[in-house]
């Protein structure tokens, strides 16, 4: 688990320490425990612009695109991102409790079926390319990547709130 993986286009390597924390090793051998990958554009361009930052928020490396790093480094960074990012993607709106807010939404997501409470229409944000970001009453954000790809029933419900 402590085997370092070298990033060929960059002068750094990554490994996990005994506690499972990501360790960034720079070109001079300096180690930065608790390195954190951060996407610059998590919705619009999730595979471009990834920063590796230190535990105190200083940028250690910038990865312009995944092709700049080895498949092993990519896999390690993607695993770290998956533990930090939680944004279920809505594929279908099963139903809503009413068309007046607050309302309970029953939805199918890529993480399974769930329900959440929408406090108000202002908690639905429009994004580029007909995407929406919906924040529930607990601050969890749900993504609809493309409203045009939703089924007719889901679009009809959604239109009542937009």
Secondary structure, DSSP 8 states (H G I E B T S, - for coil): ----EEETTTTEEEEE-TTS-EEEE-TTS-EEET-EEEESSTTT-TTEEEEEE-TTS-EEEEEEEGGGS-HHHHHHHHHHHHHH----BEEEEEEES-SSSSEEEEEEETTEEEEEEE--GGGEEEETTTEEEEE-TTS-EEEES-GGGS-HHHHHHHHTT-
